[in-house]
Amino acid sequence: MEAEVTRALSQMAAFKSPGPDGDSRAIQTVLDTYRWASGQEINLLKSSVSFSRNTPGQTRTQLAVALNIRMENRMELYLGLPSKVARSKRDLFATIKDRIWARISGWNEKFLSQAGKEILIKSVIQSIPSYAMGCFKLPTTLLSEIQGMIARFWWHNRGSSKIHWLSYQWLCESKLQGGLGFQQLRCFNQAMLAKQLWWICTA
């Protein structure tokens, strides 16, 4: 089985490739070998093929038709995360900020106690970027903007000023030290990635 996969991958090399038909046969061999070895069926309706910018349009179409797999959109998401990471991560993950803002903007119109705000921040807002932070290192500017949104929501009260009496860093301290136990998002992001690394190293 390993020899078959190695042979199929070698046929996909640029200097050995006989063309789109040969590439599609090599890719199909890899997929068939995986199906045979794992016992799992590949759902082509949920699959997509991605190409580099240098791939001619005709070659893309021929490969997609031969494999019976649709071509991937540029900004396609998988499990809510981008399948490709562009140069500007801040723009790519801006949807996380938009989702948080949509939640906060709705809550600001309601009369909420400080205890209620604390529960919403910890159970809802801070959980929105958790999955993304377990897969990617989010831009520091984006995390700072999210923390600023949380701070403004915390100090906002209808009919009163929005003075921030304490910094967000202080709110992240434990309650035993006078804080509220909010997440320091940058540190939490690093901890999530370190956890993934630990799983890989100990697997």
Residue frames as a rotation matrix with the C-alpha (Angstrom) as fourth column:
MET 1
0.568 0.823 0.000 0.00
0.823 -0.568 0.000 0.00
0.000 0.000 -1.000 0.00
GLU 2
0.463 -0.468 -0.753 2.78
0.148 -0.796 0.586 2.44
-0.874 -0.383 -0.299 0.92
ALA 3
-0.615 -0.725 0.309 4.54
0.390 0.062 0.919 1.70
-0.686 0.686 0.245 -2.36
GLU 4
-0.131 0.655 0.744 1.36
0.984 -0.007 0.179 2.45
0.122 0.756 -0.644 -4.30
VAL 5
0.809 0.423 -0.408 0.91
0.508 -0.852 0.125 5.81
-0.295 -0.308 -0.904 -2.58
THR 6
0.062 -0.882 -0.467 4.57
0.074 -0.462 0.884 6.72
-0.995 -0.089 0.036 -3.13
ARG 7
-0.637 -0.269 0.723 4.31
0.679 0.249 0.691 5.79
-0.365 0.931 0.024 -6.81
ALA 8
0.293 0.848 0.442 1.15
0.943 -0.332 0.011 7.86
0.156 0.414 -0.897 -7.23
LEU 9
0.757 -0.047 -0.652 2.66
0.264 -0.890 0.371 10.90
-0.598 -0.453 -0.661 -5.54
SER 10
-0.321 -0.945 -0.069 5.81
0.227 -0.147 0.963 10.68
-0.920 0.293 0.261 -7.65
GLN 11
-0.381 0.249 0.890 3.66
0.923 0.147 0.354 10.75
-0.043 0.957 -0.287 -10.77
MET 12
0.702 0.712 -0.035 2.23
0.712 -0.702 0.015 14.09
-0.014 -0.035 -0.999 -9.61
ALA 13
-0.024 -0.787 -0.616 5.63
0.511 -0.539 0.669 15.78
-0.859 -0.299 0.415 -9.61
ALA 14
0.561 0.318 -0.764 5.84
-0.314 -0.773 -0.552 18.72
-0.766 0.549 -0.334 -12.01
PHE 15
-0.213 -0.749 -0.627 8.79
-0.905 -0.090 0.415 17.33
-0.367 0.656 -0.659 -13.96
LYS 16
-0.952 -0.113 0.285 7.14
-0.034 0.962 0.270 13.90
-0.305 0.247 -0.920 -14.39
SER 17
-0.180 0.984 0.010 3.54
-0.047 0.002 -0.999 14.88
-0.983 -0.180 0.046 -14.85
PRO 18
-0.733 -0.063 0.677 2.11
0.621 0.343 0.705 13.76
-0.276 0.937 -0.212 -18.22
GLY 19
-0.782 0.488 0.388 -0.61
-0.120 -0.728 0.675 16.42
0.612 0.482 0.628 -18.06
PRO 20
-0.374 0.710 0.597 -4.05
-0.921 -0.358 -0.150 16.93
0.107 -0.606 0.788 -16.51
ASP 21
0.562 0.615 -0.553 -5.20
-0.571 0.772 0.280 13.39
0.599 0.159 0.785 -17.36
GLY 22
-0.055 -0.680 -0.732 -2.12
0.290 0.690 -0.663 11.87
0.956 -0.249 0.159 -15.74
ASP 23
-0.836 -0.218 0.504 -2.47
-0.346 -0.503 -0.792 14.13
0.427 -0.836 0.345 -12.71
SER 24
0.035 0.943 0.330 -6.11
-0.974 -0.041 0.223 13.17
0.224 -0.329 0.917 -12.23
ARG 25
0.561 0.122 -0.819 -5.26
-0.146 0.988 0.047 9.46
0.815 0.094 0.572 -12.45
ALA 26
-0.482 -0.820 -0.308 -2.48
0.249 0.209 -0.946 9.88
0.840 -0.533 0.104 -9.89
ILE 27
-0.704 0.298 0.644 -4.72
-0.675 -0.561 -0.478 11.77
0.219 -0.772 0.597 -7.50
GLN 28
0.382 0.908 -0.171 -7.49
-0.828 0.418 0.374 9.23
0.411 -0.001 0.912 -7.98
THR 29
0.147 -0.427 -0.892 -5.02
0.135 0.902 -0.410 6.44
0.980 -0.060 0.190 -7.15
VAL 30
-0.863 -0.476 0.171 -4.14
-0.059 -0.241 -0.969 8.14
0.502 -0.846 0.180 -3.87
LEU 31
-0.346 0.819 0.457 -7.84
-0.935 -0.343 -0.093 8.58
0.081 -0.459 0.885 -2.99
ASP 32
0.518 0.536 -0.667 -8.65
-0.528 0.814 0.244 4.97
0.673 0.226 0.704 -3.89
THR 33
-0.263 -0.708 -0.655 -5.71
0.239 0.610 -0.756 3.71
0.935 -0.355 0.009 -1.81
TYR 34
-0.876 -0.001 0.483 -6.84
-0.425 -0.471 -0.773 5.77
0.229 -0.882 0.412 1.15
ARG 35
0.103 0.993 0.061 -10.40
-0.968 0.086 0.236 4.47
0.229 -0.084 0.970 0.76
TRP 36
0.441 0.023 -0.897 -9.14
-0.167 0.984 -0.057 0.89
0.882 0.175 0.438 0.64
ALA 37
-0.521 -0.776 -0.355 -6.74
0.244 0.263 -0.934 1.25
0.818 -0.573 0.052 3.58
SER 38
-0.926 0.128 0.354 -9.03
-0.367 -0.521 -0.770 3.17
0.086 -0.844 0.530 5.93
GLY 39
-0.667 0.745 -0.025 -12.38
0.745 0.667 -0.010 1.66
0.009 -0.026 -1.000 5.00
GLN 40
-0.195 0.568 -0.800 -13.82
0.286 -0.747 -0.600 5.18
-0.938 -0.346 -0.017 4.77
GLU 41
0.111 0.334 0.936 -15.76
0.993 0.011 -0.121 6.50
-0.051 0.942 -0.331 1.82
ILE 42
-0.827 -0.455 -0.329 -14.87
0.420 -0.890 0.175 9.93
-0.373 0.007 0.928 0.44
ASN 43
0.281 0.956 -0.087 -17.82
0.724 -0.271 -0.634 12.30
-0.629 0.115 -0.768 0.11
LEU 44
-0.539 -0.533 0.653 -17.16
0.842 -0.376 0.388 14.15
0.039 0.758 0.651 -3.15
LEU 45
0.359 0.753 0.552 -20.05
0.642 -0.628 0.439 16.54
0.677 0.197 -0.709 -2.47
LYS 46
0.973 -0.041 -0.227 -18.18
0.166 -0.562 0.810 17.86
-0.161 -0.826 -0.540 0.58
SER 47
0.122 -0.987 0.102 -14.79
0.740 0.159 0.653 17.83
-0.661 -0.004 0.750 -1.14
SER 48
0.975 0.087 -0.203 -13.07
-0.062 -0.773 -0.631 20.54
-0.212 0.629 -0.748 -3.15
VAL 49
0.332 -0.895 0.296 -9.82
0.940 0.339 -0.028 20.92
-0.075 0.288 0.955 -5.05
SER 50
0.794 -0.153 -0.588 -7.48
0.017 -0.962 0.274 23.88
-0.607 -0.227 -0.761 -4.71
PHE 51
0.539 -0.605 0.586 -4.97
0.809 0.178 -0.561 25.20
0.235 0.776 0.585 -7.25
SER 52
-0.250 -0.699 -0.670 -2.06
0.678 -0.621 0.394 27.59
-0.691 -0.356 0.629 -7.18
ARG 53
0.389 0.394 -0.833 -2.28
-0.169 -0.858 -0.485 30.92
-0.906 0.329 -0.267 -8.99
ASN 54
-0.434 -0.692 -0.577 0.08
-0.712 -0.128 0.690 29.66
-0.552 0.710 -0.437 -11.70
THR 55
-0.620 0.256 0.742 -2.25
0.396 0.918 0.014 26.82
-0.677 0.303 -0.670 -12.74
PRO 56
-0.953 0.280 -0.118 -3.94
-0.249 -0.500 0.829 27.64
0.173 0.820 0.546 -16.08
GLY 57
-0.327 0.921 0.213 -7.71
-0.839 -0.179 -0.513 27.88
-0.434 -0.347 0.831 -16.03
GLN 58
0.271 0.413 -0.869 -8.11
-0.822 0.570 0.015 25.11
0.501 0.710 0.494 -18.58
THR 59
-0.553 -0.556 -0.620 -6.00
-0.128 0.793 -0.596 22.72
0.823 -0.250 -0.510 -16.48
ARG 60
-0.874 0.286 0.394 -8.08
-0.435 -0.096 -0.895 23.54
-0.218 -0.953 0.209 -13.40
THR 61
0.062 0.982 -0.177 -11.31
-0.971 0.018 -0.237 22.79
-0.230 0.186 0.955 -15.19
GLN 62
0.121 -0.071 -0.990 -10.00
-0.597 0.792 -0.130 19.54
0.793 0.607 0.053 -16.68
LEU 63
-0.827 -0.495 -0.266 -8.78
-0.077 0.568 -0.819 18.25
0.557 -0.657 -0.508 -13.31
ALA 64
-0.692 0.626 0.358 -11.96
-0.598 -0.221 -0.770 19.22
-0.403 -0.747 0.528 -11.50
VAL 65
0.271 0.819 -0.506 -14.13
-0.961 0.256 -0.102 17.51
0.046 0.514 0.856 -14.12
ALA 66
-0.109 -0.392 -0.914 -11.94
-0.406 0.857 -0.319 14.38
0.908 0.336 -0.252 -14.20
LEU 67
-0.941 -0.289 -0.176 -12.02
0.049 0.399 -0.916 14.04
0.335 -0.870 -0.361 -10.41
ASN 68
-0.046 0.999 -0.018 -15.71
0.469 0.038 0.882 15.03
0.882 0.032 -0.471 -10.21
ILE 69
-0.034 -0.057 -0.998 -14.83
0.967 -0.255 -0.018 17.52
-0.254 -0.965 0.063 -7.45
ARG 70
0.840 0.407 0.359 -15.76
0.486 -0.859 -0.163 21.19
0.242 0.311 -0.919 -7.42
MET 71
-0.201 -0.907 0.370 -13.11
0.561 -0.416 -0.715 23.92
0.803 0.064 0.593 -7.38
GLU 72
-0.068 0.098 -0.993 -12.59
0.984 -0.156 -0.083 25.66
-0.164 -0.983 -0.086 -4.06
ASN 73
0.763 0.335 0.553 -13.69
0.401 -0.916 0.002 29.25
0.508 0.221 -0.833 -3.63
ARG 74
-0.103 -0.906 0.410 -11.06
0.137 -0.422 -0.896 31.74
0.985 -0.036 0.168 -2.61
MET 75
-0.577 -0.054 0.815 -12.65
-0.698 -0.486 -0.526 32.64
0.424 -0.872 0.243 0.75
GLU 76
0.248 0.712 -0.657 -14.24
-0.212 0.702 0.680 29.27
0.945 -0.029 0.325 1.49
LEU 77
-0.142 -0.197 0.970 -14.66
-0.980 -0.113 -0.166 28.30
0.142 -0.974 -0.177 5.14
TYR 78
-0.067 0.111 -0.992 -14.34
-0.014 0.994 0.112 24.88
0.998 0.021 -0.065 6.73
LEU 79
0.084 0.241 -0.967 -15.87
0.926 0.339 0.165 24.43
0.368 -0.909 -0.195 10.20
GLY 80
0.891 0.395 -0.222 -16.11
0.448 -0.841 0.303 28.21
-0.067 -0.370 -0.927 10.39
LEU 81
0.265 -0.884 -0.385 -12.40
0.015 -0.396 0.918 28.73
-0.964 -0.249 -0.092 9.67
PRO 82
0.557 -0.105 -0.824 -10.69
-0.794 -0.356 -0.492 29.76
-0.242 0.928 -0.282 6.42
SER 83
0.903 -0.224 0.366 -9.30
0.285 0.951 -0.120 26.87
-0.321 0.212 0.923 4.40
LYS 84
0.191 -0.867 0.461 -6.51
0.808 -0.127 -0.575 29.15
0.557 0.482 0.676 3.17
VAL 85
0.491 -0.137 -0.860 -4.55
0.628 -0.628 0.459 31.71
-0.603 -0.766 -0.223 5.19
ALA 86
0.675 -0.211 0.707 -3.76
0.527 -0.533 -0.662 34.82
0.517 0.819 -0.249 3.19
ARG 87
-0.392 -0.905 0.164 -1.13
0.552 -0.374 -0.745 37.41
0.736 -0.202 0.646 3.98
SER 88
-0.594 0.256 0.763 -3.56
-0.561 -0.811 -0.165 39.63
0.577 -0.526 0.625 5.88
LYS 89
-0.706 0.317 -0.633 -4.74
0.558 0.800 -0.222 37.51
0.436 -0.510 -0.742 8.79
ARG 90
-0.856 0.372 -0.360 -6.48
0.061 -0.618 -0.784 40.50
-0.514 -0.693 0.506 10.31
ASP 91
-0.440 0.713 -0.547 -8.89
-0.896 -0.386 0.218 40.78
-0.055 0.586 0.808 7.40
LEU 92
-0.559 0.164 -0.813 -9.26
-0.266 0.893 0.363 37.02
0.786 0.419 -0.455 7.20
PHE 93
-0.587 0.286 -0.757 -10.39
0.734 0.582 -0.349 36.64
0.341 -0.761 -0.551 10.81
ALA 94
-0.927 0.265 0.265 -12.46
-0.312 -0.938 -0.153 39.84
0.208 -0.225 0.952 10.89
THR 95
-0.118 0.938 -0.325 -15.60
-0.211 0.296 0.931 37.69
0.970 0.179 0.163 10.94
ILE 96
-0.250 -0.030 -0.968 -14.77
0.834 0.501 -0.231 36.72
0.492 -0.865 -0.101 14.53
LYS 97
-0.942 -0.129 -0.309 -14.83
0.270 -0.838 -0.474 40.37
-0.198 -0.530 0.825 15.55
ASP 98
-0.667 0.745 -0.006 -18.09
-0.527 -0.465 0.711 40.89
0.527 0.478 0.703 13.65
ARG 99
-0.059 0.645 -0.762 -19.73
0.310 0.737 0.600 37.97
0.949 -0.201 -0.243 15.45
ILE 100
-0.501 -0.186 -0.846 -18.68
0.864 -0.047 -0.501 39.34
0.053 -0.981 0.184 18.84
TRP 101
-0.989 0.120 -0.084 -19.91
-0.117 -0.992 -0.047 42.82
-0.089 -0.037 0.995 17.95
ALA 102
-0.417 0.888 -0.193 -23.28
-0.270 0.082 0.959 41.42
0.868 0.452 0.206 16.85
ARG 103
-0.029 0.364 -0.931 -23.72
0.781 0.589 0.206 39.81
0.624 -0.721 -0.302 20.27
ILE 104
-0.657 -0.332 -0.677 -22.57
0.726 -0.520 -0.449 42.84
-0.203 -0.787 0.583 22.24
SER 105
-0.942 0.296 0.158 -24.64
-0.202 -0.877 0.435 45.36
0.267 0.378 0.886 20.27
GLY 106
-0.107 0.951 -0.290 -27.79
0.047 0.297 0.954 43.41
0.993 0.088 -0.077 21.09
TRP 107
0.020 0.057 -0.998 -26.97
0.929 0.369 0.040 43.16
0.370 -0.928 -0.046 24.79
ASN 108
-0.888 -0.454 -0.070 -26.19
0.448 -0.823 -0.350 46.86
0.101 -0.342 0.934 25.15
GLU 109
-0.541 0.758 0.364 -29.87
-0.355 -0.598 0.719 47.67
0.763 0.259 0.592 24.67
LYS 110
0.395 0.677 -0.620 -30.88
0.291 0.549 0.784 45.57
0.871 -0.490 0.020 27.66
PHE 111
0.395 -0.214 0.893 -30.62
-0.829 -0.501 0.247 46.29
0.395 -0.838 -0.376 31.37
LEU 112
0.513 -0.327 -0.794 -28.01
0.256 0.941 -0.222 43.84
0.820 -0.089 0.566 32.61
SER 113
0.954 -0.256 0.154 -26.46
-0.217 -0.240 0.946 43.61
-0.206 -0.936 -0.284 36.03
GLN 114
0.161 -0.974 -0.160 -22.69
-0.986 -0.151 -0.067 43.38
0.041 0.169 -0.985 36.38
ALA 115
-0.296 -0.210 0.932 -23.07
-0.423 0.904 0.069 39.73
-0.857 -0.373 -0.356 37.37
GLY 116
0.660 0.611 0.437 -25.07
0.163 0.451 -0.878 39.10
-0.733 0.651 0.198 34.20
LYS 117
0.788 -0.442 -0.430 -22.44
-0.610 -0.460 -0.645 40.83
0.087 0.770 -0.632 32.08
GLU 118
-0.172 -0.909 0.380 -19.70
-0.915 0.290 0.279 38.76
-0.364 -0.300 -0.882 33.66
ILE 119
-0.008 0.254 0.967 -21.51
-0.009 0.967 -0.254 35.53
-1.000 -0.011 -0.005 32.84
LEU 120
0.914 0.402 0.053 -22.15
0.066 -0.019 -0.998 36.61
-0.400 0.915 -0.044 29.23
ILE 121
0.492 -0.807 -0.326 -18.53
-0.870 -0.437 -0.231 37.65
0.044 0.397 -0.917 28.72
LYS 122
-0.378 -0.740 0.557 -17.09
-0.782 0.577 0.235 34.43
-0.495 -0.347 -0.796 30.11
SER 123
-0.191 0.370 0.909 -19.59
0.092 0.929 -0.359 31.96
-0.977 0.015 -0.211 28.68
VAL 124
0.724 0.564 0.398 -20.40
0.457 0.041 -0.888 33.53
-0.517 0.825 -0.228 25.30
ILE 125
0.900 -0.330 -0.286 -18.02
-0.433 -0.757 -0.489 36.25
-0.054 0.564 -0.824 24.10
GLN 126
0.030 -0.983 0.182 -14.76
-0.900 0.053 0.433 34.59
-0.435 -0.177 -0.883 25.16
SER 127
-0.037 -0.004 0.999 -15.88
0.063 0.998 0.007 31.26
-0.997 0.063 -0.037 23.68
ILE 128
0.868 0.455 -0.200 -16.47
-0.141 -0.161 -0.977 32.66
-0.477 0.876 -0.076 20.17
PRO 129
0.521 -0.703 -0.484 -12.77
-0.796 -0.197 -0.572 32.84
0.307 0.683 -0.662 19.15
SER 130
0.281 -0.462 0.841 -11.72
-0.675 0.528 0.516 29.74
-0.682 -0.713 -0.164 21.13
TYR 131
0.700 0.018 0.714 -11.88
0.329 0.879 -0.345 27.27
-0.633 0.477 0.609 18.23
ALA 132
0.894 -0.384 0.232 -9.95
0.075 -0.382 -0.921 29.58
0.443 0.840 -0.313 15.91
MET 133
0.447 -0.755 0.480 -7.32
-0.880 -0.466 0.088 30.20
0.157 -0.462 -0.873 18.58
GLY 134
0.425 -0.279 0.861 -6.77
-0.317 0.845 0.430 26.46
-0.848 -0.455 0.271 18.87
CYS 135
0.634 -0.135 0.761 -5.81
0.675 0.577 -0.460 26.30
-0.377 0.805 0.457 15.18
PHE 136
0.323 -0.471 0.821 -4.23
0.620 -0.550 -0.560 29.69
0.715 0.690 0.114 14.33
LYS 137
-0.418 -0.466 -0.780 -2.17
0.838 -0.529 -0.133 32.37
-0.351 -0.709 0.612 15.97
LEU 138
0.555 0.746 0.368 -4.52
0.826 -0.545 -0.142 35.33
0.095 0.382 -0.919 15.66
PRO 139
-0.130 -0.621 0.773 -3.09
0.462 -0.728 -0.507 38.81
0.877 0.291 0.381 15.01
THR 140
-0.628 -0.202 -0.751 -2.27
0.777 -0.208 -0.594 40.79
-0.036 -0.957 0.288 18.15
THR 141
-0.956 0.292 0.015 -4.15
-0.289 -0.951 0.112 43.83
0.047 0.103 0.994 16.83
LEU 142
-0.255 0.908 -0.332 -7.31
-0.243 0.272 0.931 41.77
0.936 0.318 0.151 16.36
LEU 143
-0.096 0.173 -0.980 -7.09
0.807 0.590 0.025 40.34
0.583 -0.789 -0.196 19.88
SER 144
-0.877 -0.251 -0.409 -6.54
0.449 -0.730 -0.516 43.83
-0.168 -0.636 0.753 21.29
GLU 145
-0.750 0.657 0.078 -9.63
-0.493 -0.633 0.598 45.10
0.442 0.410 0.798 19.46
ILE 146
-0.003 0.749 -0.662 -11.71
0.196 0.650 0.734 42.23
0.981 -0.128 -0.149 20.85
GLN 147
-0.378 -0.195 -0.905 -10.48
0.910 0.103 -0.402 42.96
0.172 -0.975 0.138 24.36
GLY 148
-0.999 0.021 -0.036 -11.40
-0.017 -0.992 -0.123 46.61
-0.039 -0.122 0.992 23.85
MET 149
-0.375 0.920 -0.112 -14.92
-0.377 -0.041 0.925 45.61
0.847 0.390 0.363 22.83
ILE 150
0.025 0.345 -0.938 -15.24
0.679 0.683 0.269 43.46
0.733 -0.644 -0.217 25.95
ALA 151
-0.720 -0.367 -0.589 -14.01
0.690 -0.477 -0.545 46.31
-0.081 -0.798 0.597 28.15
ARG 152
-0.893 0.427 0.138 -16.44
-0.368 -0.873 0.322 48.79
0.258 0.236 0.937 26.63
PHE 153
-0.067 0.901 -0.428 -19.30
-0.069 0.423 0.903 46.36
0.995 0.090 0.034 27.10
TRP 154
-0.189 -0.075 -0.979 -18.31
0.862 0.464 -0.202 45.78
0.470 -0.883 -0.023 30.73
TRP 155
-0.785 -0.224 -0.577 -18.14
0.527 -0.731 -0.433 49.46
-0.325 -0.644 0.692 31.65
HIS 156
-0.820 0.518 0.243 -21.16
-0.142 -0.595 0.791 50.52
0.554 0.614 0.562 29.58
ASN 157
-0.595 0.732 -0.332 -24.32
0.687 0.248 -0.683 51.36
-0.417 -0.635 -0.650 31.50
ARG 158
-0.176 0.612 0.771 -27.38
0.781 -0.391 0.488 52.95
0.600 0.688 -0.409 29.97
GLY 159
0.770 0.549 0.324 -27.78
0.318 -0.771 0.551 56.54
0.552 -0.322 -0.769 31.06
SER 160
0.799 -0.566 -0.200 -24.27
0.021 -0.306 0.952 56.86
-0.600 -0.765 -0.233 32.50
SER 161
0.440 -0.728 -0.526 -20.75
-0.893 -0.418 -0.169 57.60
-0.097 0.543 -0.834 31.28
LYS 162
0.950 -0.152 -0.272 -18.46
0.049 0.935 -0.350 54.91
0.307 0.319 0.896 29.89
ILE 163
0.339 -0.868 0.362 -15.44
-0.909 -0.402 -0.112 55.61
0.242 -0.291 -0.925 32.05
HIS 164
0.530 -0.286 -0.798 -13.08
0.144 0.958 -0.248 52.65
0.836 0.017 0.549 32.33
TRP 165
0.815 -0.137 0.563 -12.18
-0.561 -0.431 0.707 52.72
0.145 -0.892 -0.428 35.99
LEU 166
0.246 -0.762 0.599 -9.68
-0.311 0.523 0.793 49.86
-0.918 -0.382 -0.108 35.64
SER 167
-0.300 -0.447 -0.842 -7.58
-0.944 0.012 0.330 48.59
-0.137 0.894 -0.426 32.75
TYR 168
0.634 0.538 -0.555 -8.43
-0.657 0.754 -0.019 45.35
0.409 0.377 0.831 30.98
GLN 169
-0.246 -0.814 -0.527 -5.21
-0.210 0.575 -0.791 43.83
0.946 -0.084 -0.313 32.29
TRP 170
-0.813 -0.019 0.582 -6.51
-0.580 -0.061 -0.812 44.29
0.051 -0.998 0.038 35.82
LEU 171
0.234 0.968 0.086 -9.84
-0.960 0.244 -0.138 42.69
-0.155 -0.050 0.987 34.92
CYS 172
0.396 -0.155 -0.905 -7.90
-0.441 0.832 -0.336 39.61
0.806 0.532 0.261 33.82
GLU 173
-0.699 -0.634 0.333 -6.49
-0.580 0.229 -0.782 39.09
0.419 -0.739 -0.528 37.31
SER 174
-0.523 0.499 -0.691 -8.05
0.515 0.831 0.210 36.37
0.679 -0.246 -0.691 39.43
LYS 175
0.445 0.797 0.409 -10.82
0.054 -0.480 0.875 37.28
0.894 -0.367 -0.257 41.84
LEU 176
0.614 -0.305 -0.728 -8.51
0.789 0.266 0.554 36.49
0.025 -0.914 0.404 44.74
GLN 177
-0.489 -0.860 -0.142 -6.28
0.840 -0.509 0.188 39.32
-0.234 -0.027 0.972 43.51
GLY 178
-0.328 0.442 -0.835 -9.14
0.114 -0.859 -0.500 41.78
-0.938 -0.259 0.232 42.98
GLY 179
-0.857 0.002 -0.516 -9.82
-0.497 -0.268 0.825 41.09
-0.137 0.963 0.231 39.30
LEU 180
0.163 0.986 0.023 -12.65
-0.871 0.155 -0.467 39.32
-0.464 0.056 0.884 37.49
GLY 181
-0.199 -0.333 0.922 -10.84
-0.039 0.942 0.332 36.42
-0.979 0.030 -0.200 35.86
PHE 182
0.810 0.429 -0.399 -11.36
-0.379 -0.136 -0.915 37.55
-0.447 0.893 0.052 32.26
GLN 183
0.594 -0.591 0.545 -9.18
0.708 0.706 -0.007 35.92
-0.381 0.390 0.838 29.62
GLN 184
0.097 -0.672 -0.734 -5.99
-0.484 -0.676 0.556 37.54
-0.870 0.301 -0.391 28.43
LEU 185
0.861 0.509 -0.007 -6.68
-0.274 0.452 -0.849 36.55
-0.429 0.733 0.529 24.82
ARG 186
0.415 -0.777 -0.474 -3.09
-0.783 -0.039 -0.621 36.64
0.464 0.629 -0.624 23.59
CYS 187
-0.545 -0.615 0.570 -1.93
-0.828 0.502 -0.249 34.31
-0.133 -0.608 -0.783 26.38
PHE 188
0.162 0.702 0.694 -4.95
-0.405 0.688 -0.602 32.07
-0.900 -0.184 0.396 25.89
ASN 189
0.843 0.090 -0.530 -4.17
-0.537 0.141 -0.831 31.82
0.000 0.986 0.167 22.17
GLN 190
-0.106 -0.972 -0.208 -0.60
-0.867 0.193 -0.459 30.77
0.487 0.131 -0.864 22.93
ALA 191
-0.477 -0.024 0.879 -1.80
-0.688 0.632 -0.356 28.22
-0.547 -0.774 -0.318 25.49
MET 192
0.597 0.773 0.214 -4.23
-0.416 0.527 -0.741 26.66
-0.686 0.353 0.636 22.99
LEU 193
0.681 -0.418 -0.602 -1.51
-0.597 0.159 -0.786 26.31
0.424 0.894 -0.141 20.36
ALA 194
-0.410 -0.852 0.325 0.92
-0.884 0.284 -0.371 24.90
0.224 -0.439 -0.870 22.93
LYS 195
-0.014 0.512 0.859 -1.70
-0.592 0.688 -0.420 22.31
-0.806 -0.514 0.293 23.82
GLN 196
0.912 0.329 -0.245 -1.93
-0.375 0.427 -0.823 21.23
-0.166 0.843 0.512 20.19
LEU 197
0.200 -0.931 -0.307 1.87
-0.760 0.051 -0.648 20.99
0.618 0.363 -0.697 20.02
TRP 198
-0.429 -0.342 0.836 1.92
-0.855 0.452 -0.254 18.86
-0.291 -0.824 -0.487 23.15
TRP 199
0.519 0.695 0.498 -0.61
-0.416 0.714 -0.562 16.46
-0.746 0.085 0.660 21.65
ILE 200
0.835 -0.242 -0.494 1.50
-0.449 0.219 -0.866 16.15
0.318 0.945 0.074 18.51
CYS 201
-0.120 -0.989 0.080 4.72
-0.833 0.056 -0.551 15.53
0.540 -0.133 -0.831 20.44
THR 202
-0.560 -0.075 0.825 3.18
-0.712 0.552 -0.434 12.97
-0.423 -0.831 -0.362 22.79
ALA 203
0.515 0.823 -0.242 1.04
-0.827 0.402 -0.393 11.13
-0.226 0.402 0.887 20.24
